[in-house]
């Protein structure tokens, strides 16, 4: 593992703007001086993650996740701290003096064996495409507009007949168990046979580019399915995968968008018109895991499903699942065709034009829902208006809301604005949004005093010296740990930059407390020694009150008058100390 000095880490951190780095991964909302985003660390629907450009920290007020720029990248990418530092340096364009050296992740031997089966399958079937037996297949691909460059890019191949793949994999010393478990062959009454015999092979990879399976197109006109995919295996989980994700990721970030299409051949169709930032679900259903992958790209998603009824139904299902989780628009495909069919019917230029005609989710619903509701029927027209109004009510842009409500009234005659603004579901959503706009601050007493002390210590080294000399420790273990971290940090630093200070703390509860105090609205911006002394006295008074209450409880359980008298003397001494503290406060 590469070693980085504190100076190197802090230098990169100081050059990185946390807002810009997070915007590399997520859409950012700006209101005035504040920034927010949909939190990627829990199932968030409203932007609940706050980003402070002044303090260079982020905090989600729902799930509690927070930290500095390195914390975000580390959590988002699920990598080590050192890897996160290098990643941030890469994003902001700061060269590192020495390369990143990290130990690879633990190898799962079972998964590795199946990856090797898939990789050998890719190499064999790709080779077969170049042989005389593959000439007919290659000619077919050329007819479909797939050239040699695309064949190489997507590692397309041909699985010959007569179980040739199984024999090859066996010759490569793969066991029958691994060949079958990887989905390349199956056992039946006639023995072991290839699953994808006489099919064009399109490899499928996971998020980091490891080969996990295939989608395969038939060559012969028969009753077999046109496309078949690898069945669920130890390494192939359809709901966790997005086709072409590992290749399209960098291109999507350059283009600031990604096209989402229905299948692998649609990705190839877009590649024909030089659109390299296209991905596909393996089936039209959309899972939570796939949405998280799309969200990790940090770009707008442009949904480009087929223009037929099935494609529009799939777009509707996707929109229902994705709204509030990722930013997306929809290609307004009125041709009724898929991307390849558009090229065949009208040419590549028409597909380019179609890809640039996008509409919003609400615009799509206005047209799509007409296929589900008959506006000549009063009851169905009412249901149409209610479904659209509910979707409109969830918009955050008041200008868009007003315009869509007007459009809905014009096409249905129903003014749904007042209905939605007073509906329980909308009021509940508004209440939840309001709840997320403030922090839960400490109650009065010891916790409030501890917050004040820690807040003052963050402001200046002098406050930490006062705390050390006059109090020395805090009652709450997490608060005390944070105070000790600050005292130690001030030994080598004149001031505390919260974003840098975070790097020195390992304990998550202590980090979270630091972030809460950093965002405490009652905190003064500069050190206030009078407020600090007041908080220290309050702490001492509260602790004395607790001891006095404990002695009273202890005395009530005793029958021995001598013991009771001793406890009474102790209590009187504590009361005197408390009164002296009160006098000090008044002075």
ABEGO torsion letter per residue (X at the ends): XBBBBAAAAAAAAAABBAAAAAAAABBBBBBEABBBBBBAABBBABBABBBBAAAGBBBBAAAGBBEBAAAAAAAAAGBBAAAAAAAAAAAAGBBBABBBBBBBBBBBAAAAAAAAAAAAAAAAAAAAAABAAAAAAAAAAAAAGBBAAAAAAAGBBBBBBGGAAAAAAAAAGBBAAAAAAAGABBBBAAEBBBAABGBBBBBBBBAAGBBAEBBBBBABBBABBABBBBBBBAABBAAABBBGAAAAAAAAAAAGBBBBBABAAAAAAAAAAGBABBBBBBEABBBAAAAAAAAAAGBBBBBBBBABAAAAAAAAAAAAAABGABBBBBBBBAAGBBAAAAAAAAEAAAAAAAAABBBBAAAAAAAAAAAABBAABAAAAAAAAAAAAAAAAABABAAAAAAAAAAAAAAAGBBAAAAAAABAAAAAAAAAAAAAABBBBBBBEAAAAAAAAAAAAAABAAAAAAAAAAAGBBABAAAAAAAAAAAAAAAABABBBAAAAAAABABAAAAAAAAAAAABAABBABBBAAAAAAAAAAAAAAAAAAAAAAAAAAAAABABAAAAAAAAAAAAAAAAAAAAAAAAAAX
